[in-house]
C-alpha cells in the first residue's frame, strides 16, 4: 500500500523540477564546469622589495663668522715621546736576622709579666701582649684586646702617648675600628729593641696615655714604663 504524499512534499517536488528546467535552459551547470577547468589555482606572487637608494649630497659646512674668511687649519702628525713616571723602588727587608722565641721561653716571659701585673694592683686598667714577629719586625701592627679597647680607649681614632722609664714620650696612632696601634708603634718597638717572645705589660694611667713594662724573653727584666 502506497502512502499518500502530503501537499507540502508535492509542492516542494514541483518547485525543484521547475528550478532544474530553468538551470538547463540557461546552461548554468555547463558554465560552472567550464570555469573550474579554465581557471587553475595560482599562488599570489611574492612582492619584490625595491633596493634602497641612498642619495648623497655635498653640503657646505657652516663655519663661524670669525673664521669664515680664514684658511682651513692644517694638521700635522707629530710623534711625542712617552712620559714615564719612575716607580718608587722599595728595598726588600732583610728578615734573615729574625730571632724566634721558643714556646718555653715565651711561656716564662708571660708568667713573669702576669706576676708583675699582680704586683701593680688594679688601680689602673692593665693588659699583657706577647710580642710576635708581626709586632716587632714585620708589619709593625699591634692589635689590642677588644674588650679592653671597648671599656677604656676612645671610640674614635686618636693619638695615644706611650711614656717610658726615662720619661721619653712616643706618640702612636690608635685605630678604634681595628682596635690596634699603627703609625708610631714601629719607632717605639725599634727604640726599645723588642723581640719575638717579649711580654709587654700596658698600664693605662690616662684615657690616652699608657705605661708599659717589658719582660725580656731571654730572661732579663726591664722596668721600662710606657
Secondary structure by P-SEA (a helix, b strand, c coil): ccccccaaaaaaaaaaaaaaaaaaaaaaaaaaaaaaaacccccccccccccbbbbbbbbbbbbcccccccccbbbbbbbbcccccccccccccccccbbbbcaaaaaaaaaaaaaaaaaacccbbbbbbbcccccccccccccccaaaaaccccccbbbbbbbccccbbbbbbbbccccccccaaaaaaaaacccccbbbbbbbcccccbbbbbbbcccccccccc
